[in-house]
Amino acid sequence: MRRLFVILGSLVIVAAMAAPAYAGNWAVTELDPLPDRIEADQAYTVGYWMLQHGTHPFGGTEKELGETGLRLTDGKGAVLKFIGSRLPEPAHYAVAVKIPKGTWRVQGIQGVFMDHEIGTLTVPGTLTLAPPQFDLTGGMEVKDYWGEIKPPGFPWKGDISGQVPPTTQAAIPAPTQPSTQPTTQPAPAAATQPNPESTTTIPAYLLAVVAVASIAGTLLLQRIRRRPEASDHEDPSEQDQAPTEARDVLTIGGTRD
C-alpha cells in the first residue's frame, strides 16, 4: 500500500507542474515603438501587444489568460518583473519600467502561454530584437480586430480578410506598481516549438489526471486479486504467530540493517 501512495504522490506532482500549460497553443509579445535611447534609472511607459498565434487577441477572458508583462534578466541572474495594465484596444497593454544600468534579456510574460523572447536591452542604449520564434508565412489571411490603433507589425506579411468590431472592454484597472527588487531565479528552459496550426486548448493537467486514475485503478485491482490467493495458501498454524519481518518497507536516504 505504501508503494501505491508513493506512486500516486509522484504523479500528482507531475500533474500540478503541467497545469499552467495550454496544449498546442502559442503567443507572441510585440512592443510599441520605444525611445531611440533608454537611460538608466529613468521611468518609461512601454506599450505591448500579447497576440495569440501572432495575429489575434486571446480567445478567452482576462482571468483565463492571467498576468502579462515584461521580465528582464541580467547576466548575474537578477530579475526585474513588470506587470502590465490593459488598454482599451484588444490585446493591448502598458507597463511602467525603470531599469538599472546593464545588459538585460527581455521576455514577454504571457499568462497561460510560455514566455516570449523579445530581445536584448542595453542600458543606457537600445533594444536589439531576437530572431522570430514563430515565422509567420506570407500570403496568410488576417483579420483587423482593432480599427485605428493596431499592433505595429499588422498585417504581418498577410492579406486582410475582414474587420472584426472591437469588443467593449471593462474599465481599465489602475496601473500595477512594478516590482524592481532584483531576485535570483534560474533562466527558463527552452521549449519545443509547438505546431502553429494546432488550436486545441485541452489543458495538459487533464491528461495527467487521467493517467493518474488509470495507474491507480490498475494497482488497486492487482492488489485485490492477490488477497484471495494469499489466504488460500496460508498455513493456519502460522496465522497466530507474530510476523518476524516487516513487509513493504520503503527506505529512502539510508540503509536498513
C-alpha positions as a printed NumPy array, in Angstrom:
array([[  0.   ,   0.   ,   0.   ],
       [  2.867,   2.394,   0.762],
       [  4.249,   1.858,  -2.703],
       [  0.867,   2.801,  -4.163],
       [  0.831,   6.067,  -2.176],
       [  4.365,   6.922,  -3.318],
       [  3.468,   6.384,  -6.983],
       [  0.253,   8.402,  -6.709],
       [  2.038,  11.256,  -4.939],
       [  4.673,  11.484,  -7.661],
       [  2.068,  11.541, -10.42 ],
       [  0.057,  14.259,  -8.665],
       [  3.176,  16.461,  -8.51 ],
       [  3.754,  15.95 , -12.238],
       [  0.139,  16.858, -12.968],
       [  0.384,  20.053, -10.893],
       [  3.535,  21.14 , -12.715],
       [  1.827,  20.648, -16.09 ],
       [ -1.355,  22.546, -15.16 ],
       [ -0.424,  26.036, -16.472],
       [  0.365,  24.82 , -19.99 ],
       [ -2.108,  25.105, -22.87 ],
       [ -1.523,  22.223, -25.253],
       [ -0.916,  23.207, -28.871],
       [ -1.161,  26.987, -28.388],
       [  1.378,  29.813, -28.53 ],
       [  1.548,  33.594, -28.478],
       [  3.958,  36.466, -29.094],
       [  4.588,  39.824, -27.419],
       [  5.044,  42.763, -29.8  ],
       [  6.299,  46.089, -28.416],
       [  5.125,  49.534, -29.396],
       [  7.95 ,  51.794, -30.662],
       [ 10.493,  52.58 , -27.932],
       [ 12.546,  55.759, -27.448],
       [ 15.735,  55.913, -29.506],
       [ 17.755,  55.522, -26.302],
       [ 16.879,  54.053, -22.887],
       [ 18.631,  55.724, -19.962],
       [ 19.403,  54.023, -16.643],
       [ 17.055,  54.546, -13.666],
       [ 14.61 ,  56.635, -15.699],
       [ 10.898,  55.848, -15.795],
       [  9.315,  54.847, -19.107],
       [  5.875,  53.636, -20.126],
       [  6.098,  50.763, -22.592],
       [  3.148,  49.591, -24.673],
       [  2.95 ,  45.995, -25.877],
       [  0.557,  43.581, -27.609],
       [  0.009,  39.986, -26.47 ],
       [ -1.133,  38.179, -29.634],
       [ -2.262,  34.562, -29.774],
       [ -0.757,  32.827, -32.815],
       [  0.903,  36.176, -33.539],
       [ -2.134,  37.712, -35.263],
       [ -5.184,  37.982, -32.974],
       [ -6.251,  38.617, -29.361],
       [ -6.527,  35.791, -26.845],
       [ -9.774,  33.872, -27.341],
       [-10.652,  33.602, -23.621],
       [-11.216,  36.037, -20.782],
       [ -8.608,  38.138, -18.999],
       [ -8.998,  35.89 , -15.945],
       [ -8.285,  32.797, -18.038],
       [ -5.261,  34.469, -19.623],
       [ -3.632,  35.611, -16.37 ],
       [ -0.876,  38.188, -15.881],
       [  1.03 ,  39.705, -18.777],
       [  4.043,  41.994, -18.68 ],
       [  7.808,  42.119, -19.147],
       [ 10.596,  40.177, -17.456],
       [ 14.207,  41.414, -17.609],
       [ 17.148,  39.232, -16.568],
       [ 20.805,  40.284, -16.44 ],
       [ 23.918,  38.126, -16.716],
       [ 24.198,  37.742, -12.916],
       [ 20.701,  36.314, -12.532],
       [ 18.978,  39.47 , -11.25 ],
       [ 15.35 ,  39.6  , -12.433],
       [ 13.048,  42.589, -12.878],
       [  9.363,  41.768, -13.337],
       [  6.865,  44.39 , -14.53 ],
       [  3.144,  43.503, -14.71 ],
       [  1.137,  45.417, -17.305],
       [ -2.306,  47.028, -17.3  ],
       [ -4.848,  46.564, -20.067],
       [ -5.542,  49.356, -22.54 ],
       [ -8.832,  49.896, -24.431],
       [ -7.671,  48.089, -27.589],
       [ -7.952,  44.258, -27.603],
       [ -4.65 ,  42.559, -26.669],
       [ -3.014,  45.949, -25.914],
       [ -1.271,  46.609, -22.573],
       [  1.069,  49.153, -20.987],
       [  3.682,  48.807, -18.271],
       [  5.817,  51.33 , -16.353],
       [  9.51 ,  50.383, -16.168],
       [ 12.632,  51.738, -14.506],
       [ 15.755,  49.808, -15.42 ],
       [ 19.263,  49.971, -13.89 ],
       [ 22.402,  50.112, -15.985],
       [ 23.38 ,  46.827, -17.589],
       [ 22.586,  44.329, -20.321],
       [ 19.186,  42.703, -19.952],
       [ 17.43 ,  39.76 , -21.592],
       [ 13.843,  40.903, -22.304],
       [ 10.937,  38.44 , -22.313],
       [  7.193,  38.872, -22.607],
       [  5.145,  37.397, -19.746],
       [  2.094,  35.849, -21.425],
       [ -0.152,  34.352, -18.75 ],
       [ -1.027,  30.745, -19.616],
       [  1.367,  30.804, -22.587],
       [  5.108,  30.334, -22.404],
       [  7.293,  33.451, -22.208],
       [  8.203,  35.105, -25.491],
       [ 11.782,  36.107, -26.307],
       [ 11.757,  39.809, -27.249],
       [ 15.449,  40.657, -27.393],
       [ 18.416,  42.152, -25.538],
       [ 18.289,  45.629, -23.998],
       [ 21.463,  47.575, -23.277],
       [ 21.042,  50.352, -20.675],
       [ 21.955,  53.021, -21.498],
       [ 21.302,  52.155, -25.117],
       [ 18.749,  50.412, -27.29 ],
       [ 16.879,  47.145, -27.718],
       [ 18.155,  44.518, -30.159],
       [ 15.281,  42.265, -31.219],
       [ 15.646,  38.484, -31.053],
       [ 15.016,  36.351, -34.158],
       [ 11.302,  35.434, -34.516],
       [ 10.343,  32.305, -32.59 ],
       [  7.419,  31.682, -34.927],
       [  7.797,  32.667, -38.559],
       [  4.515,  33.977, -39.973],
       [  4.309,  32.933, -43.609],
       [  3.413,  35.437, -46.291],
       [  0.047,  35.327, -48.014],
       [ -1.919,  34.26 , -44.945],
       [ -5.308,  35.818, -44.234],
       [ -5.577,  38.017, -41.123],
       [ -8.463,  39.966, -39.629],
       [ -8.413,  43.51 , -38.308],
       [ -9.575,  43.428, -34.681],
       [ -8.518,  46.973, -33.835],
       [ -9.551,  49.805, -36.137],
       [ -7.399,  52.94 , -35.938],
       [ -4.845,  51.75 , -33.32 ],
       [ -3.204,  48.494, -34.368],
       [ -0.129,  46.425, -33.456],
       [  2.971,  47.886, -35.18 ],
       [  3.56 ,  44.791, -37.33 ],
       [ -0.004,  44.44 , -38.642],
       [ -0.782,  42.698, -41.045],
       [  2.476,  40.659, -40.726],
       [  3.018,  39.831, -44.412],
       [ -0.597,  38.663, -44.661],
       [ -3.696,  39.773, -46.508],
       [ -6.511,  41.486, -44.581],
       [ -9.599,  39.298, -44.973],
       [-12.038,  41.394, -42.959],
       [-12.6  ,  43.547, -39.903],
       [-13.932,  42.368, -36.557],
       [-15.721,  45.038, -34.491],
       [-13.722,  45.639, -31.284],
       [-15.424,  44.211, -28.219],
       [-16.435,  46.513, -25.384],
       [-13.978,  46.133, -22.539],
       [-14.433,  46.803, -18.846],
       [-12.929,  49.816, -17.133],
       [ -9.158,  49.85 , -17.246],
       [ -7.645,  48.975, -13.86 ],
       [ -5.134,  51.269, -12.216],
       [ -1.522,  50.535, -13.208],
       [  0.16 ,  47.979, -11.028],
       [  3.195,  49.163,  -9.118],
       [  6.095,  47.293, -10.722],
       [  8.467,  45.255,  -8.637],
       [ 12.05 ,  46.389,  -9.175],
       [ 13.618,  44.347,  -6.398],
       [ 16.214,  42.11 ,  -8.074],
       [ 15.754,  38.436,  -7.331],
       [ 17.639,  35.366,  -8.443],
       [ 15.89 ,  32.652, -10.361],
       [ 17.019,  30.091, -12.961],
       [ 16.561,  31.033, -16.593],
       [ 13.521,  29.315, -18.144],
       [ 14.259,  26.18 , -20.108],
       [ 13.967,  26.275, -23.866],
       [ 10.61 ,  24.989, -25.014],
       [  9.898,  22.877, -28.069],
       [  8.192,  24.932, -30.756],
       [  4.51 ,  23.993, -30.917],
       [  2.616,  23.381, -34.131],
       [  1.244,  26.765, -35.279],
       [ -1.736,  25.069, -36.976],
       [ -2.947,  23.414, -33.807],
       [ -5.737,  25.181, -31.932],
       [ -6.552,  22.535, -29.31 ],
       [ -6.923,  24.035, -25.84 ],
       [ -7.061,  20.876, -23.728],
       [ -5.111,  21.617, -20.511],
       [ -2.221,  19.207, -20.092],
       [ -3.11 ,  18.625, -16.434],
       [ -6.312,  16.828, -17.52 ],
       [ -4.248,  14.277, -19.412],
       [ -2.053,  13.806, -16.334],
       [ -5.116,  13.275, -14.121],
       [ -6.412,  10.579, -16.495],
       [ -3.019,   8.864, -16.342],
       [ -3.032,   9.004, -12.523],
       [ -6.511,   7.462, -12.355],
       [ -5.59 ,   4.668, -14.8  ],
       [ -2.425,   3.664, -12.93 ],
       [ -4.146,   3.857,  -9.536],
       [ -7.007,   1.645, -10.727],
       [ -4.619,  -0.945, -12.179],
       [ -2.53 ,  -1.168,  -8.992],
       [ -5.606,  -1.387,  -6.751],
       [ -7.166,  -4.154,  -8.894],
       [ -3.949,  -6.203,  -8.792],
       [ -3.764,  -5.867,  -5.004],
       [ -7.398,  -7.017,  -4.567],
       [ -6.804, -10.063,  -6.78 ],
       [ -3.732, -11.135,  -4.801],
       [ -5.518, -11.17 ,  -1.426],
       [ -7.729, -14.288,  -2.067],
       [ -4.737, -16.195,  -3.463],
       [ -2.668, -15.411,  -0.366],
       [ -5.443, -16.518,   2.023],
       [ -5.939, -19.89 ,   0.188],
       [ -2.274, -20.87 ,   0.583],
       [ -1.749, -19.571,   4.105],
       [ -0.86 , -22.144,   6.764],
       [ -3.47 , -21.928,   9.596],
       [ -0.797, -22.711,  12.148],
       [  1.071, -19.589,  11.127],
       [ -1.902, -17.206,  11.48 ],
       [ -1.465, -16.822,  15.262],
       [  2.269, -16.259,  15.034],
       [  3.57 , -12.663,  15.169],
       [  5.254, -11.548,  11.981],
       [  9.02 , -11.617,  12.204],
       [  9.747,  -9.488,   9.171],
       [  8.172,  -6.184,   8.116],
       [  6.761,  -6.077,   4.627],
       [  6.554,  -3.297,   2.032],
       [  9.299,  -1.303,   3.764],
       [ 10.338,   1.709,   1.702],
       [ 13.777,   3.038,   2.664],
       [ 14.762,   6.487,   1.443],
       [ 18.111,   8.164,   2.003],
       [ 19.618,   5.402,   4.218],
       [ 20.249,   1.672,   4.694],
       [ 18.347,  -0.997,   6.591],
       [ 20.201,  -3.342,   8.934]])
